């Protein structure tokens, strides 16, 4: 396996996607620095540990030192209070980019979300440069991150790939995921392409597999060379036999953000 970087920082290394990416990235760099709130047991001599809270700038600055690329999967992963999202996803995102600037990190690949565009109807076919329509405070934080990534490229030349992740799980577990599913293998392929392509500026790409019912169009970012192979349709028979299909006008299936659109404002709960 070709070594793509000397040192990669993976934030959120103990999370669902971080756990999947960890061995994959370890094969593509000489040193893999793992970031998480709590210490993680190292599995290989090439791994390093950076225990930190993303809201702590001094710790983030230290973790990004001598790093060639950052795979940023850390932060709050679902709807929460504004204060929690502020610290983990807004302040934390700023800290990643500002520390990268100070440490001359060349590329950041990070997980945005479908929830940045969740208020679009499922009948809308979205290009990567579509208008953002966040469906939650979590989605708002992802819109902030996308704007920050653009700013740090325009102002400071830090290249980024923003991946609007749909639903990355072992298999689709509801009917909406027939459109939004991103297999782990396709996620890894996308991350690899984001590391390989010589110049990406600030690119936004939808993170989804080769699903027949996809409502996302990545044709404007074909230069990434992302060619997903998996298809959520393979799991349709299982869904048909085990999961009741919602009415076509049910919010959880009629909007791209699904249940995030249907849910009330988190602070009111």
N, C-alpha and C positions, 0 to 999 in steps of 0.2 A: 504494500500500500504506500502510495507516494506521500511524503511529508510535505504539508502545505504551509505550515508555520512553525517557527521555533517554539513560541509560547502562546497558548490560547487561554483566556479567562472565560470560564463558564459560570454564570450566576444562576441561582436557583438550582444548584447541582443535585439537590436531593428531592426536587419536585418531580412531578410525573414526567414531563418532557426532559428535564435535566437528567433524570435517571436513564432514560432511553438514549440520550445523546452522549453520555459520558464515555462508554467504551468505544463508540464510533469516533468521537473526537480524539480520544487517546491514541488511536492509530494514525492520526493525521497531523500530529505535532510532536515535538520533542518533549515538551513540558505542558501538562494540563493543570491549570490552577483552578481549583474548585472553590466557589463562594456559596456560603449558606449561613443562616443565623446561628446554627450550632455546628460543632465539629463533625466531620464525616470521616469514617475510617477509610484510609487510603488503600487502594487495591493494587497499586503498581508503583514502582520506584519513580516513574515519570510524573506521578501526581503530586500536587502541592495543595495545601489547605489555606484558605483565607476566610476565617470566621468573621462575619461582619453583618451589621445592619446597614442596608442601602442608604438610610437617612443620615448615616455618620460619614461626613465627607472625608475626614482624615483617614478612615479605614478604607474607603473606596479609592482614595488617591494612592494608598500603599498597594492595594490589590491590583491596580492597573499599571503598576510600574513594570517596565521591561516586557510588555505584552504587545504582540503583533496584531491580535484580533480579539474582539470580545463577542461572545455569544450570550446575549442578555435575555435570560428566561426567568429572572427573579422578580420579586414584587408580589403584590396582592393579585390573586388569580381569579377573583370573582367579585361580585358586588359586595360592598361593605360600607362602613361609615365614611363620610368625607375625610375625617381626620386620619383614618387608617390609609385611605387611598392617597391622601396628600403626602404622607410620609413615605409609603412604599413605592408608589407609582409616579408621583409628580416630583417630589424632592429627590427620591431615589434615582429617577431617570435623569434629572438635571445633574446629579452628582456623577453618574456614569459618564455623561458627555463632557462635563467640565474637567473631570479627572483625566479622561482620554485626551482632551486638548492639551492639558499641562504635561502629560506623559508621552505625547506624540504617538498615540495609538492610531493606526492607519485605517482600521475598518471595524464597524460595529454591525452585527446582525442581531436583530431583536424581535421579540414576539409581540406584535400588535394583535388585533383581534377583529373578528367579524362584528363585535359590539361597537366598533367605531363607526359602522355603517348599518347598525341593526334596525333602524327605522325605515329602511328601504323595504318595499314589498318584495315578496319572493318572485313576483312576476317581472321585476326589474332585472335586466341583465347589466351588471356593473362592470365598467372598465376600471383599471387601477387608479385613474385620475378622477374618479367620481367625487361628488360632493359627500362629505362626511355627514352622518346622521346618527350620532351616538344614542344608545338606548338606555343608558345607565350612567351613574357616576364613574363606574369602572370604564365604560366606553369613552366617557369624556377624558379620562386620564390617558387613554390610548390615542385620542385625537391630539392631546397635548404632546405626547411623545412623538407623534408623526411630525408635528410642527417643529419640535425641538430638533429632530434629526435633519429636517430640511434647513433650518437655521444654521446648524453647526457645519453642514456641508457648504452652504452659500458663503458663510462668514469665515470659516476656518479650514475648509477643505477636507473635513473628516467624512469619509465615504460610509454610507450606511445602506443596508437592505432592511426594510421594514416588512415583516411577514404578517399579513392579516390572517392569523390562524383561524380556521373554521372550527372544527371539532376533531381534535387529535386524540384518538382512543384506539384500543385494539380492534374494535369493530363498531359500526353504527349501532346505537342502542335506541334510537327513536326515528320517526319518519323524516324529520327535518334533516337528520344527518345523511340521508341519501343524497342531499345536495352539498352539505358542508364538510363531510368527512375528509380527514387527512390521515392517511396511514402512517405509521411510524417509519416504514421504509421510504415512503415518498418524502416525509419530513427530512430524513437524513440525506436523501439525494438533493433536496433543495438547499440545505445548509452547505453541502459540499460544493454545489454550483456557486453559491454566494461567496465562498472562499476562493474558488478557482478563477472566476471571471476577472480579468485584469482591471477593469474600470466599471464602477457601478454608480458613481455620483451618489444621489439619494434615490433609491429605487423602492417603490411600493409594489409588492406582489401578493396575490391572494394565495394563502396556504390551503390548498385543497388537492385531493387526488383527482384522477381522471374519471370523475363521476358523470354518468349520463345526464343527471338532472341538475348539474351545476348551474348556478346563476351568476358565475363570475367568469370574466374574460381576461386572461393574462397575455393576450396577443401583443400588447404594447411593450411588454418586457421580455419578448422572445430572446433577446440577447443574453439573458441569464442561462439559456440552454436547459431550462427546467422541463423535464418530460416525465410527468407522473405516470405510473403504470397501473396502480391499483384502482379499483372501481367499487363504489359502495353498492352497486347493483348486485354484486355477488352475495350480499347479505339480505337482499329483499325477501327471499323465501322464509328466512328466520323471523324477520319482522312481521310478515304477514301471518305467521302462525302464533306469534307470542305477544305482539304489541298492537293494541287497538289503534286504528288510524283516526286521527282527529278530523272533524269536519273541515272542509277546505277553507272556511272563513274563520276558523279558530286562530286566535292571535299567535299561539305557539307554533303554528305552521305557516301562517299567512305573511308574517314578517320575517326578515332574514335573521333578526336577533332572537327569535323564538321566545322562550320563557322570560328572558330579560325584559322584553317589551311588555309582556303580560304582568310582570311583577310590579308592585307599587314602589314608591320612593323609599329607599332603605331607611332613611332617617325618620320616617313616619312610623316605622314598625316598633 
